[in-house]
Amino acid sequence: MTMPDTVDGREAVALLERTRSAVDPELRSAIASLPGSMRRIAMYHFGWERSDGTPVAGATGKAVRPALVLAACQALGGDPRQAVRAAAAVELAHNFTLLHDDVIDEDPTRRHRPTAWSVFGTADAIIAGDAMSALALRLLAEDRHPASGPAAVRLAACVIELCAGQQADCAFEERPPLEVTLEECLAMATAKTGALLGCACALGALYAGADEEQAAAMDAFGREAGLAFQLIDDLIGIWGDPEQTGKPAGADLAAHKKSLPVVAALASGTAAAVELAELYRGPMSASAVRRAADAVERAGGRDWAQMHAGDRMSRAVGRLSRAVPDLTAASDLLSLAEFVTRRNH
């Protein structure tokens, strides 16, 4: 079972643009309800305002997760317009995690701009993220759609799982390089990334009136696609072009991240793995980052991640077919899945 090819991802790009057009007004309205200081940080984070509060026209996030909500709803015969509030809730939940991740990782830039914490301070960025998390659940609680209650339960459980994944990720950084296993790393990535993509697909299914079996299959599809997404993201974190990613080259290596390609390389038992482990025990200069990237590649981490991403996408399509036997009805979902696993930033 394979996905139909898209032409340079144009179908997915058009879908993401339509999603932003549909969801951004709901997002802006929700964020406008926040108290002033938190509203200002959220507006800056989303790319709608400069740090001084003046409007700016620029690219915001890709809107992959809200697009999955709408596409899943449509794939199961629902009206995507009825799921816009759920899509906005998922995007708020995602962006609250980004605000917190930037603080935890001390990332200086996101989307080619200084991160919110570096502009407004750590405490205010964390508080704004907390408010966005609560706002996501409030959107669902206030929605009169019959699926809003089960959707809120799913999103709340997902946020807890995301937190567990983030905690595991942080704990890995404190452990010696060779003590983190691939199984642990895959479980962490599933919780940290796969859970929210799965939740997005499940919420779309619920808003289409799907039964629990269909919602579970959609969740499984999103989780598998999410793991493929994370594998590609990890590759970009090592070899991505800063001009496209908006982050320094090798940022994950500089931060001693136990990402999936790194852990696969460390587990290879090769001389390059030994070299990489030694580099991970010390400070990461620019030269050390370059040597570490080379060691990951020589140890097979890059190839492993690319192949495993393809395998996970094959599994995702298999899961999807349980909810949508005729995959032509799920063309938008498949276009999105292909897009996120072929991206380079």
C-alpha positions in Angstrom: 0.0 0.0 0.0 1.6 3.3 -1.1 0.7 6.9 -1.0 -0.1 8.7 -4.3 2.7 11.0 -5.4 2.2 14.7 -5.2 3.8 17.2 -7.5 6.5 19.0 -5.4 4.2 19.0 -2.5 2.0 21.6 -4.1 -1.3 19.9 -2.9 -0.1 19.9 0.7 1.2 23.5 0.5 -2.2 24.7 -0.9 -4.0 22.7 1.9 -1.8 24.4 4.5 -2.6 27.8 3.1 -6.3 27.0 3.2 -6.0 25.8 6.7 -4.3 29.0 7.8 -7.0 31.0 6.2 -9.7 29.1 8.0 -8.1 28.7 11.4 -6.1 32.0 11.9 -9.3 34.1 12.6 -10.3 31.6 15.3 -6.8 31.6 16.7 -6.5 35.4 16.7 -9.9 35.8 18.3 -8.9 33.3 21.1 -5.5 35.0 21.7 -7.2 38.4 21.8 -9.0 37.2 24.9 -5.8 36.8 26.8 -4.7 39.5 29.3 -2.4 42.1 27.7 1.1 40.9 28.5 0.3 37.3 27.6 -1.5 38.4 24.5 1.5 40.4 23.4 3.9 37.4 23.8 1.5 35.1 22.0 1.0 37.5 19.1 4.8 37.9 18.8 5.3 34.1 19.0 2.8 33.5 16.2 4.6 36.0 14.0 1.6 38.5 13.9 3.4 41.3 15.8 6.8 42.7 16.5 8.1 42.8 20.0 6.8 46.4 20.4 3.3 45.3 19.4 3.2 46.7 15.9 1.6 44.4 13.3 3.9 42.5 10.9 3.1 40.5 7.8 5.2 37.4 7.8 5.1 33.6 7.7 3.7 31.9 10.8 4.0 28.2 11.5 3.2 25.6 8.9 -0.2 24.7 10.4 0.4 21.0 9.9 -1.6 19.9 13.0 -4.7 22.0 12.4 -4.6 20.8 8.8 -4.6 17.2 10.0 -7.8 17.9 12.1 -9.6 19.3 9.1 -8.3 16.7 6.7 -9.3 13.8 9.0 -12.7 15.2 9.5 -13.2 15.5 5.7 -11.8 12.0 5.1 -14.5 10.5 7.3 -17.3 12.5 5.6 -17.6 15.3 8.1 -17.7 19.1 7.4 -14.3 20.6 8.1 -15.9 23.9 8.8 -17.4 22.4 12.0 -13.9 21.4 13.2 -12.2 24.8 12.9 -12.4 25.4 16.6 -10.9 22.0 17.3 -8.1 22.7 14.8 -7.3 26.0 16.5 -7.2 24.3 19.9 -4.7 21.8 18.6 -2.5 24.6 17.2 -2.6 26.4 20.6 -1.5 23.3 22.3 1.3 22.8 19.9 2.5 26.4 20.2 2.4 26.3 24.0 4.9 23.4 23.8 7.1 25.4 21.4 7.2 28.3 23.8 8.3 26.0 26.6 10.7 24.0 24.4 12.5 27.2 23.5 13.0 28.0 27.1 14.2 24.5 28.1 16.5 24.3 25.1 17.6 27.9 25.4 17.0 28.3 21.6 17.8 31.8 20.5 15.7 31.8 17.3 12.5 30.3 15.9 11.1 31.0 12.5 14.0 33.4 11.7 13.3 35.6 14.7 14.5 35.8 18.3 12.5 33.4 20.5 9.8 34.8 22.8 11.8 34.0 26.0 14.9 35.8 24.7 12.8 38.9 24.0 10.3 39.0 26.9 12.1 36.9 29.5 11.9 33.3 30.6 9.2 33.7 33.2 6.8 35.6 31.0 7.3 33.2 28.1 6.5 30.2 30.4 3.4 31.9 31.7 2.2 32.8 28.2 2.6 29.1 27.3 0.6 28.0 30.3 -2.2 30.4 29.3 -2.2 29.1 25.7 -2.5 25.6 27.0 -5.6 26.5 29.1 -7.0 28.5 26.2 -6.8 25.4 24.0 -9.0 23.5 26.4 -11.4 26.5 26.8 -12.0 26.6 23.1 -13.2 23.0 23.2 -15.2 23.4 26.4 -17.1 26.4 24.9 -17.8 24.6 21.6 -21.4 23.4 21.2 -20.4 20.6 18.8 -21.4 17.2 20.3 -17.8 16.0 19.9 -16.3 18.8 21.9 -16.4 17.0 25.3 -14.6 13.8 24.1 -12.2 16.0 22.1 -11.3 18.0 25.3 -10.6 14.8 27.1 -8.4 13.5 24.3 -6.5 16.8 24.1 -5.9 17.0 27.9 -4.6 13.4 27.9 -2.4 14.2 25.0 -0.9 17.3 26.7 0.0 15.1 29.7 1.7 12.6 27.3 3.5 15.5 25.7 4.9 16.6 29.0 6.0 13.0 29.8 7.8 12.9 26.4 9.5 16.3 27.1 10.6 15.2 30.6 12.1 12.0 29.1 13.9 14.1 26.5 15.4 16.3 29.2 16.4 13.3 31.3 18.2 11.8 28.4 20.5 14.8 28.2 21.8 14.1 31.7 22.6 10.4 31.0 25.9 9.2 29.5 25.7 8.9 25.7 25.8 5.1 25.5 23.1 4.5 28.1 20.1 5.8 26.1 18.5 3.0 24.1 16.8 3.3 20.7 13.6 1.8 22.3 13.6 4.5 24.9 14.3 7.2 22.3 11.5 6.0 20.0 9.0 5.9 23.0 10.0 9.5 23.9 9.6 10.7 20.3 6.2 9.0 20.1 5.0 10.8 23.2 6.6 14.2 22.4 5.7 14.4 18.7 3.5 11.5 17.6 0.9 12.0 20.4 -0.2 15.4 19.2 -0.4 14.5 15.5 -2.4 11.4 16.5 -4.7 13.6 18.7 -5.2 16.0 15.8 -6.3 13.2 13.5 -8.5 11.7 16.2 -10.2 15.1 16.9 -11.0 15.4 13.2 -12.5 12.0 13.3 -14.6 12.8 16.3 -15.9 15.9 14.7 -17.0 13.8 11.7 -19.1 11.6 14.0 -16.6 8.7 13.9 -16.9 5.8 16.3 -14.2 4.9 18.8 -12.6 2.3 16.5 -12.3 4.8 13.6 -10.9 7.5 16.0 -8.4 5.1 17.4 -7.2 4.1 13.8 -6.9 7.8 13.0 -4.9 8.4 16.2 -2.6 5.5 15.2 -2.1 6.9 11.7 -1.1 10.3 13.2 1.3 8.7 15.7 3.1 6.8 13.0 3.2 9.8 10.8 4.4 11.8 13.8 7.3 9.5 14.4 8.3 9.8 10.7 7.9 13.6 11.2 10.2 13.5 14.2 12.8 11.4 12.4 13.0 14.0 9.6 13.0 16.8 12.1 16.0 15.2 13.9 17.8 15.0 10.6 17.1 18.7 9.9 18.3 19.4 13.5 21.7 18.1 12.4 22.0 18.8 8.7 19.4 21.5 8.1 20.3 24.7 6.3 20.1 27.6 8.8 18.8 29.9 6.0 15.7 27.6 5.9 15.4 26.4 9.4 16.0 29.7 11.2 18.3 27.9 13.7 22.0 27.5 13.8 23.6 24.5 12.0 23.9 21.4 14.1 21.8 23.0 16.9 20.7 19.6 18.3 24.3 18.4 18.4 25.5 21.5 20.1 22.8 20.9 22.8 24.0 17.3 23.2 20.5 16.1 22.2 20.0 12.3 22.2 18.0 12.5 19.0 17.0 9.4 17.0 19.9 9.6 14.4 22.4 10.2 17.2 21.1 7.3 19.4 21.1 5.0 16.3 24.6 6.0 15.6 25.7 5.5 19.2 24.1 2.0 19.2 26.0 0.9 16.0 29.1 -0.4 17.8 31.3 1.3 15.2 34.5 3.3 15.6 32.5 6.3 14.6 30.1 5.6 17.5 33.0 5.6 20.0 34.1 8.9 18.5 30.6 10.4 18.8 30.3 9.3 22.4 33.5 11.0 23.3 32.4 14.2 21.6 29.2 14.1 23.5 31.0 14.0 26.8 32.6 17.5 26.3 31.6 21.0 25.2 30.5 21.4 21.6 32.5 24.0 19.7 31.6 24.7 16.1 34.4 22.3 15.0 33.1 19.6 17.4 29.6 19.9 16.0 31.0 19.3 12.5 32.9 16.3 13.6 29.9 15.0 15.5 27.7 15.3 12.4 30.3 13.4 10.4 30.5 10.7 13.0 26.7 10.3 13.1 26.7 9.8 9.3 29.6 7.4 9.3 28.0 5.3 12.1 24.9 4.9 10.0 22.6 7.2 12.0 21.5 9.3 9.0 20.7 6.3 6.8 18.9 4.6 9.6 16.7 7.6 10.3 15.8 8.1 6.6 14.9 4.4 6.2 12.9 4.3 9.5 10.9 7.4 8.5 9.8 5.6 5.3 8.9 2.5 7.3 6.8 4.5 9.7 5.0 6.2 6.9 4.1 2.8 5.4 2.7 1.7 8.8 0.8 5.0 9.0 -0.9 4.3 5.7 -1.9 0.8 6.9 -3.4 2.3 10.0 -5.3 4.9 8.0 -6.8 2.2 5.7 -8.6 0.8 8.8 -10.5 4.0 9.3 -10.8 4.9 5.6 -10.8 1.8 3.4 -11.0 3.9 0.2 -7.8 5.9 0.5 -8.9 8.3 -2.3 -11.2 9.9 0.3 -8.1 10.6 2.4 -6.0 12.3 -0.3 -5.5 15.4 1.8 -4.2 13.4 4.8 -1.9 11.5 2.5 -0.6 14.7 0.9 0.1 16.1 4.4 1.9 13.0 5.5 4.1 13.0 2.4 4.8 16.6 2.8 6.1 16.4 6.4 8.4 13.5 5.5 9.9 15.1 2.5 10.5 18.6 3.9 13.9 20.1 4.4 13.1 22.7 7.1 
